[in-house]
Amino acid sequence: MNDTFKQYIVEAHPWWKVAQYSGMDAYDTMSQANRRGWHEIPSWGSKGWDLGSWPLVIVYFRNTRDKITNVESFQLCEYVEGDTTVYSCPTSEIREAITDEIAFYHWQMQEQTWVRDIETFDMLPDELKGPYRQ
């Protein structure tokens, strides 16, 4: 993970740990996450390549607003076999950049053809970045 992005990692809400240790499968966890405002992001990049590898790897987004300061936060959760890393970002652009890196990492681990010749995240072409829009 890019060191710049590590500053956005926050402690995951305890319910993520409850989900992990309670025996819930990933789809039960997904349902519980949805109830808490998280939504899964199934596709990424201009052609809608798979983001993650459900049910083992799932990426979630949610937007929150602080009740006291009224500041919006753009959150991301990377769920990997029950382990979670949660990011809280001041802009959606930062959240998308973190997601670009997460997508690239998992695509490389899965040996996807569309990243075969890309050596580092910095070389990722624009078509592989950003949310998929139909």
C-alpha positions, 0 to 999 in steps of 0.5 A, spaced: 500 500 500 502 506 498 504 510 504 500 516 502 494 512 503 496 509 510 494 515 513 487 514 511 486 507 515 482 508 521 479 503 526 474 498 523 467 499 527 467 493 532 461 490 528 466 488 523 470 483 528 463 480 531 461 478 523 468 475 523 468 471 529 461 469 529 461 464 524 457 469 519 459 467 512 461 473 507 454 474 504 451 474 511 456 480 512 454 483 506 447 483 508 449 486 515 454 491 512 448 494 507 444 495 513 449 499 516 450 504 510 455 500 506 454 497 499 459 493 495 462 495 489 462 489 484 466 492 478 471 497 477 475 501 471 472 503 464 470 496 462 467 493 469 472 488 471 471 484 477 473 488 483 475 483 488 473 475 488 467 474 492 466 472 497 473 472 499 475 479 497 469 484 497 470 492 497 465 496 500 464 504 500 459 508 504 459 516 505 458 519 512 457 525 515 459 527 522 453 530 526 457 535 530 462 538 524 457 536 518 464 534 515 463 528 510 467 522 509 468 517 504 469 511 507 472 504 504 472 497 507 477 492 504 474 485 506 479 479 505 476 473 508 473 476 514 479 481 515 477 488 514 481 494 513 477 501 513 479 507 510 476 514 511 477 519 506 476 527 505 474 526 498 471 521 493 477 522 489 482 519 494 477 513 496 477 512 488 485 512 488 486 507 494 481 503 490 485 503 484 491 500 488 487 495 491 484 493 485 491 493 481 493 488 487 488 483 487 488 483 479 495 481 480 494 476 485 489 473 480 494 473 474 488 477 470 490 478 463 489 486 463 494 487 468 499 482 466 504 487 463 503 492 468 509 492 473 507 497 478 501 501 480 504 507 478 504 504 471 496 503 471 493 506 465 487 510 466 482 505 463 483 501 469 482 506 474 475 509 477 468 507 478 465 503 473 459 506 469 454 503 465 
